Amino acid sequence: MPLSQHKPMTKNAVLITGAAGEIGQALVRELAAGGAQIVTLDLAAMPPELAGSTTHVTGSITDKALIERLGTEYSFGTIYHLAALLSTRAEHSPALAHEVNVDASVLLLELAAAQSAARGEAVKFIFPSSKAIYGMPDLETKAAHPRVREDEWLHPDTVYGANKLAVELLGAYYSRRYKQLGDAPAALLDFRALRFPGLISAFTLPTGGTSDYGPEMLHAAAQGKPYACFVRADTTIAFMAMPDGVKAMLTLAAAPRQALSRTAYNVNSFSLSAEEFRQQVLAAFPEAQISFAPDAKRQGIVDSWPMGIDDSAARADWGWAPDYDLARCFDEYLVPNIRQRYQR
C-alpha cells in the first residue's frame, strides 16, 4: 500500500522489518493478539491470513526516502529490525551485504534516534544478532572454550558476522553517546540485541545458511532423499528451536531498561555435533541416508563459531530460559511438524 494512503497511527506503533519471514510473522501474530498497531516492511507481501493484522509496506530497507517517509507518517514505540542479507549470500556479495545489513540499519537507527528525541522517550530497537560475530582462531581454542561469553573472541571470519557486530556497536553508540556533545542532549534510543545460535524451524525450508546442515538432514530424511552433510561429523555448534527465538525477542523487548546491564545478550538452548544431529534424525527416520562430505570453505566458517554460548547474563538480567531443550525440540516441535509437512 502506498504510504500516502496510510493514516498516522498512535505513538506506540510497532515497526517490523523483514516481517514476511517466519520470526516476523510470529511477532505479528503475538503483537496483534495484544492489540498492538503494527507497520510491516518487506520486499515480499505478507501472507493473506495476516493481512488484517498489520499495515504492510512493500519496499526495501535500503530505500532512504521510504524510511524517511515512514518516520514522517508514524511514531514508533518499538522497532524490530529483522531484515538482513544472510550469511551464505553475504559471502558472495559483500558490498551488497554491507548496504543491506549495515547501511540500512543506520537509516533505521537514525529514524529511532530522531523519534526518541521528538517523543522525549526512548524508542526500543530490537535487533537479532548472531553467533557469527564470534571467531575462534583454531579448533584447539574452540575446544578449550566451550561456552563463550559476550565479550570474548569478537573476531568474525565472515562478512555477515562483521556486519552484525558492526550494528551491535553502532546500536550501543546510538543508545549511549549519540549527539551527547551539546548542552541539551537528545533522548536516546533503547537498543537491545540478541545473539542467536543456529535457529531451527519446522515450518520454513532451509535456505542454504551455514548452520542449515541440521535442518537439511531432517527435511531430506522426511522426503526419503539422501543427504551429504557439508561439515565433519564432529562439528559442534549451538542451536535453538524457532519458537524460542520468538520468545527471546518478546521477552527482551518487555524487560525494563534499568534491569539490563548490556546492549547485546547471548541466548542459547543446546549444543550438539553433526553426528549427534544425525542420530536424532535417524531415531525419527530410521531409513534416512545421511553421509558426510565436508566443504572446506563452509567447514572453516563453522569451525570459527563456538561450540556453545554462555547466556548467563540474559538469564540473570531478564529471566531468559528456553522452552525447548534438545529432546523437546526434536520430539515435540521438529519431527512431528516436518513429518506432517511431507505427508500432506
Beta strands, then each sheet from edge to edge (+ up, - down):
strand 1: 13-17
strand 2: 38-42
strand 3: 55-58
strand 4: 76-81
strand 5: 124-130
strand 6: 147-148
strand 7: 190-196
strand 8: 198-200
strand 9: 227-229
strand 10: 236-241
strand 11: 264-266
strand 12: 270-273
strand 13: 290-292
strand 14: 308-309
sheet 1: 3+ 2+ 1+ 4+ 5+ 7+ 11+
sheet 2: 6+ 14+
sheet 3: 8+ 10+ 12-
sheet 4: 9+ 13+
end
